[in-house]
Amino acid sequence: MFTAIDHVQLAAPPGSEDLLRAFYADALGMTEIPKPPALAARGGCWFRAGPVQLHLGIEPGFTPARKAHPGLRVTGIDACAARLARHGTPVTWDDALPGHRRFHAHDPVGNRLEFLEPDDGP
């Protein structure tokens, strides 16, 4: 019945759109996509990279989730980590998932993100 996940929605505090753009567009290299006019009035911003879409919606009283996160599969995970580091975003490597290299980072409002790439090794 299901064919794909269309997008992942993350929450953000009011007035954080410029911070989100700096992180998702500049640091991660995603492209901002326009929100439909009926939804644009709510604030927030949407981003895309290939088939992956992340929607950042404004939530009054926002508190970032401590554990919940999207897992973003990447190619060139070392370059991805280096790019984030160049933009001032710390990454935490984690080797607990067999068959993958992965790290976690947080966006500027505290959303946890996981970046992973299948390991080609034995």
Sequence and secondary structure as in RCSB ss.txt:
>XXXX:A:sequence
MFTAIDHVQLAAPPGSEDLLRAFYADALGMTEIPKPPALAARGGCWFRAGPVQLHLGIEPGFTPARKAHPGLRVT
GIDACAARLARHGTPVTWDDALPGHRRFHAHDPVGNRLEFLEPDDGP
>XXXX:A:secstr
       EEEEE TT HHHHHIIIIIIT  EEE   HHHHTT  EEEEETTEEEEEEE TT    SS   EEE S
 HHHHHHHHHHTT   EEE  STTEEEEEEE TT  EEEEEEE    
